[in-house]
């Protein structure tokens, strides 16, 4: 299951400047090799994001776990996955992939009408394949295949130039834009609830990864880039080596479908 590390905090310019001034030559060479030319900036944002996660997001996720049962959390997760099917349908169509579009449509209908608005994943019981399709993949299919420059942004997390554009495109996918424009009082709670339930699913994984990493930032960067490249290769119909993990450390801020 893909779970995003959701972190929200603005970075301080003084910290970024300090990082930029103290970067040794060896790190600069490594930056080029890992497609991270803005490493000083990225590390500053990452540090603030992790601070917010430790102080706010993780405690809220742990509280959510404490007051819910596994069955309840599974239902909530299924509900948000079902909302995301609208995005999968749109991007499957934009990519000209009839199989993905059709299966996403069938999953949406089955889980909405027979799964009590997505609380139960009856589509999987019906052997209907699930796909994770976004506009970043669509841009790759349209020709923007190479976009490996690593960027860490406040409110967005790990990304790259193509996927930043993809996030904007996904926001325009129903029902995200419609709900955000017509009923923001509904959009915000849905988004926050989604972020919290996703963070709850990754509590143990992130803790273990943090403990086992000598450089947590570099570990997350490597995992993010490898996983994303695998997803893009699959969208392009290319073979790809297995990613190191099924967890993604990024965030589509404002997208209730995610």
N, C-alpha and C positions, 0 to 999 in steps of 0.2 A: 504494500500500500504506500502510495506516495503521500508524504506529509510535509508541509512547508514549515520552516522555522520562521515564525511571524514575529517581527521586531519593529517597534515604532519609536524613533527618537531622533531629533535633529542633531547634527554634529557641530562641534565647536571649531571655528576657523583657527584658533590659536593652537589647538592640538594637531590639526592637519599640517599647519606650517612647521611645527616642531618635528613632525615625522619626516616631512620632505627635506628638512635641512640635515638630518642625521642618517640618511640612508646610505650605507656603504656601497662600494663598487660591486661587491659580490652579489648583493641583493638586487642591484640594478640589472645585472646580467640575468639573474633568475627571473626578474619581472618580465623581461622580454621573452624568455623561454615559456613562461606560463601565461602569456597574453594578459598580463596584469600591469600595463604601463602606468596606471594610476594607483599603485599599491599604497602609497602614503595616504592618499585621500580615502581609499577603501578601508584601510585598517582603522582610521579614525572613526568612520561611520560605523564600522563593524563593532568597535569597542563600545560606542554609545548604544548601539542596538542591543548588544548583549547586556549592558547595564539595565536597560529598560526591561528586557526579558527576565532578568534575575529579580528585579525589584517589583515588577507589576504582573507581567503576562504569565510567568510560571506559577506564582502563588494563586492567581485567579484560576488557572487551569487545574491546579491541585484542589482548590476549593470546589470546582465543578465536579471533579472526580469523587470527592468526598460525599457529595449530596445526591449522587446519581448511581444507578445500578449499571452493570455492563450492558444489559438489554436496552435500557433507556439510551445510553450513549451510542449503541449501535443504530438505534432508530434515528437519532439526531444526525449521525454521520450519513446514513442512507438518504435522509431528507435533503441534505446539501448536495450529495452526489446527484440526486435526481434533478435538482435545479440546474446543475452544470450541464445536463444533457442538451439544453437549448443551445449552449455554446458549442457543444460537440456537433450538433446538427448543422449549425450555421457554417462552421469551419469545414466540416466534411463536404458540404455543398460547394463552398468556395474553392476547395481543393479538387473538385470534380471527382470525388470518391463516393460512388453510389453505395458501396457496401457499408462504409462507416456512417454515412448519412442515414441509410435505412435502418441499421441496427440501433443507432442512437435514438431515432424516432420511435422505434418499437419499444425500446427501454423506457423512454419517457411516458409513452401511453400506458404501458403495462404497469409501471410502478406508480403512476399517478392515479389511475382508476382502480387497479386491483391491489395496490400496495399502500392504500390510505395516504395519498399524496407523497409517496416516496418513503414512508417510514419503514416499509418492508420491501426488500429487494426481490420481488417475485420474478423480475426479468432474468436474474441469474439462475433461478430455479428452472426457468423455461429455456435455459441454455442459449440465451441471447448474448453475444459477445459485448464486452464493454471496451470503449476506447476513451483515451484522454486526448482531446483535440483542442488546440488553441490557435490564436491568430499568428503567434510567432511561428508555428509550424506552417501555417498557410503562407506567410511571407517567404519561408524557405522554399516551399513548393513553387511559388511564383518566381523564384530565381535568386532570392537573397540567401544563399546557402551558407556562406562564410561570414559569421559575426561572432567571433570568439573573444573579443575584448571584454575582460571581466570588469564589471562595475557593481559597486555596492552603494545603494541609495537609501536614504531615510524614507520610510513609508513604503518602499518597494523591495528592499533587500537585494539579494544577488540577482544580477541580470546581465544583459549585454545590449548593444544598440538595437539590434533587430527585435529582441524580446520586449524592450521598453516600448517600441512601437506596437508590438503585439498586444501588450497590456491595454494600451489605449483603444485598440480595435476591439478587444474583448469586452471592454466596458460598454460599447455601443450595442452589444448583443442583448436581445430581450431575454429575461425581464429586467436585467440590470439597469439599463438606462431609463426604462419606463418607470420602474419603481423609484429610482433615485430622483427623477424629475417630478413625479406626481405625489409620492408619499415618502418623503425622506425620513419621517418618523418610523417607517417600517424598514427602510433600507439600512439605517444605521444599526438597529438592534440585530438584524439578520447578519450583517457583516461582522459585528463584534462576536456574536454567538458562533459564527463559523470559525473565526480566528481562534477562539478559546477552545472549541472542541478539537480543532486540528492540533493545537499545542498540547492538549491533554494526551493525544495519541502518541506523541513523540517524547514524553517526559523521560522514560528510561533510556531510550536510544540516545538522546542528546547528552544525558548525564554520562553514560558509558563512553561515548565518543569523546567528550571533553576530557575525561579522566585519562584516556588512552592516547591522547594527542599531545605531542610536544609543542606543536604550533597549531592551535585550534583553527585560526583563520586560514592557514594554508590547507589544512585538511578539508575544511568546508569548501574552499575554492576548488580544490581538485575534484571532490565529489560532485559539486554542482556542475562544473564544466563537463565532466565525463558523462554524467546522467543526461544533461541537456543535449549533448552531441549524439548520444544514443537515440534519444527521442526524435531529433531532427533526421538522423539517418533512416530511422524507421518510417518517418513520414515521406521521405524521398525514395523509399524502397531499396535502400542500401543496406548491406550487411554491416553489423557493428559488434564490437566486442562487448561483453557484459560489463555493465556499470558496477562500481564498487558498492553501491547501495541503491535502494529504491526510494530513499528520502531526498526531497528537494528542499533547499534552504533559500527560498525566495518568497515573495509575497506580491499578490496582485491587489494593491490597495484600492478599496472602493468597489471591488467586484464581488457581488453577493453570490455569483454562480460558482465561486471557487472554494 
